[in-house]
């Protein structure tokens, strides 16, 4: 009788131990699992807005290379254009223009801006080593450092070299 | 369903024959390639940020961009995977389990056959065209002029340059010898569309090659090879590359006797997947660059 009770008590304990271990050994879902789910399948939203500006339309507003910096265009996709700034054969910064109509949160963050460049809101993001301005509440112009020698001041200097006025004429 | 970009980057191996054979090419482009693996790790290294919120936001944008088929990233990934014959002939996984030892090719000689010169010639040229098409799928056609576009192509570094170094060494110098560039140009120039059609690598990606019918595609492949032949010649001569120097470096981890050198190219072909390995790294880097800039 006692043996039987002991066995009865053991069974749930064993079961819970098994369950606990199997729960621990199963793979934790990735922190990107939700976005993966949201952006795949038949009704997935587009990643780039339908009315986004063609990336090639941005090229002419980029600064030319100068003072030992070579500018090399590196990406041109719908709503996005990017160029590298290389010095001595080494990539030191990236310049980019993007259409925030695909990613409204990118424009919204400029509400936190406390300074301006040519009257456009300016935002420095030290954690990303990047500085940007928002033109016409839509086009984000960014300079990001890729080498410690390229400072926050350099980023602002290169932002000023963009043809922001020209960019503002894009509809 | 195809794998997510974060899984593909997270699952890149840190060892095995592909990584060892690429490391053996460090002498070609010293210090320029690091085997960067892991999605978050790549975000950190590309952008320089340690901030978990930024990493998550950049990662999410990169995942969304990759998943939108219209953006071309999945086509590029497919191209890199398709031209890699790697695992399709030999059990690459079985070989990869031997990490840490020196591989002896002798055990595999029964399973591999050196490719005929024509097949290898087509493989090399088609891989090069796949590179150009994948570049355009990932990056678009940057700039406003042909000069801008060539400058973008010429700015290859890191894993992209390593892929080209491996193409030159593993698909050019080793299987075809020191005069492979002239030989490929001659062979491609005299090739019939029918010969091209019979090639497996070409069949795999032909729909993505510009040019219309097979004759037009053959023209595109031949012209593409011709247009980078100067770059390749410079690459080979400025670094003093010969089949012997490459084999010498591979001997650090593959046991191979001089009378079996013919088999080395075939062995690398079936036991490594350097195109998809470095292609995944290239794609992840460009995607993350874009995601970080758009945020």
HADDOCK unambig.tbl for C-alpha pairs under 7 A between the chains (distance, minus, plus):
assign (segid A and resid 32 and name CA) (segid B and resid 60 and name CA) 6.52 0.50 0.50
assign (segid A and resid 35 and name CA) (segid B and resid 60 and name CA) 6.19 0.50 0.50
assign (segid A and resid 36 and name CA) (segid B and resid 63 and name CA) 6.59 0.50 0.50
assign (segid A and resid 39 and name CA) (segid B and resid 64 and name CA) 5.69 0.50 0.50
assign (segid A and resid 39 and name CA) (segid B and resid 67 and name CA) 6.28 0.50 0.50
assign (segid A and resid 40 and name CA) (segid B and resid 67 and name CA) 6.30 0.50 0.50
assign (segid A and resid 46 and name CA) (segid B and resid 68 and name CA) 6.25 0.50 0.50
assign (segid A and resid 47 and name CA) (segid B and resid 64 and name CA) 5.86 0.50 0.50
assign (segid A and resid 47 and name CA) (segid B and resid 65 and name CA) 5.40 0.50 0.50
assign (segid A and resid 47 and name CA) (segid B and resid 68 and name CA) 5.92 0.50 0.50
assign (segid A and resid 59 and name CA) (segid B and resid 143 and name CA) 6.37 0.50 0.50
assign (segid A and resid 72 and name CA) (segid B and resid 151 and name CA) 6.40 0.50 0.50
assign (segid A and resid 72 and name CA) (segid B and resid 152 and name CA) 6.07 0.50 0.50
assign (segid A and resid 73 and name CA) (segid B and resid 142 and name CA) 5.43 0.50 0.50
assign (segid A and resid 73 and name CA) (segid B and resid 143 and name CA) 5.41 0.50 0.50
assign (segid A and resid 73 and name CA) (segid B and resid 148 and name CA) 6.49 0.50 0.50
assign (segid A and resid 73 and name CA) (segid B and resid 152 and name CA) 5.97 0.50 0.50
assign (segid A and resid 74 and name CA) (segid B and resid 139 and name CA) 6.69 0.50 0.50
assign (segid A and resid 74 and name CA) (segid B and resid 142 and name CA) 5.57 0.50 0.50
assign (segid A and resid 74 and name CA) (segid B and resid 152 and name CA) 5.53 0.50 0.50
assign (segid A and resid 75 and name CA) (segid B and resid 139 and name CA) 4.41 0.50 0.50
assign (segid A and resid 75 and name CA) (segid B and resid 140 and name CA) 5.98 0.50 0.50
assign (segid A and resid 75 and name CA) (segid B and resid 142 and name CA) 5.10 0.50 0.50
assign (segid A and resid 76 and name CA) (segid B and resid 139 and name CA) 5.86 0.50 0.50
assign (segid A and resid 76 and name CA) (segid B and resid 140 and name CA) 4.93 0.50 0.50
assign (segid A and resid 76 and name CA) (segid B and resid 141 and name CA) 6.02 0.50 0.50
assign (segid A and resid 76 and name CA) (segid B and resid 142 and name CA) 4.86 0.50 0.50
assign (segid A and resid 77 and name CA) (segid B and resid 139 and name CA) 6.79 0.50 0.50
assign (segid A and resid 77 and name CA) (segid B and resid 140 and name CA) 5.57 0.50 0.50
assign (segid A and resid 96 and name CA) (segid B and resid 293 and name CA) 6.49 0.50 0.50
assign (segid A and resid 98 and name CA) (segid B and resid 294 and name CA) 5.80 0.50 0.50
assign (segid A and resid 106 and name CA) (segid B and resid 294 and name CA) 6.99 0.50 0.50
assign (segid A and resid 106 and name CA) (segid B and resid 295 and name CA) 5.05 0.50 0.50
assign (segid A and resid 127 and name CA) (segid B and resid 49 and name CA) 5.72 0.50 0.50
assign (segid A and resid 127 and name CA) (segid B and resid 51 and name CA) 6.46 0.50 0.50
assign (segid A and resid 128 and name CA) (segid B and resid 47 and name CA) 6.51 0.50 0.50
assign (segid A and resid 128 and name CA) (segid B and resid 48 and name CA) 6.77 0.50 0.50
assign (segid A and resid 128 and name CA) (segid B and resid 49 and name CA) 5.37 0.50 0.50
assign (segid A and resid 142 and name CA) (segid B and resid 293 and name CA) 6.72 0.50 0.50
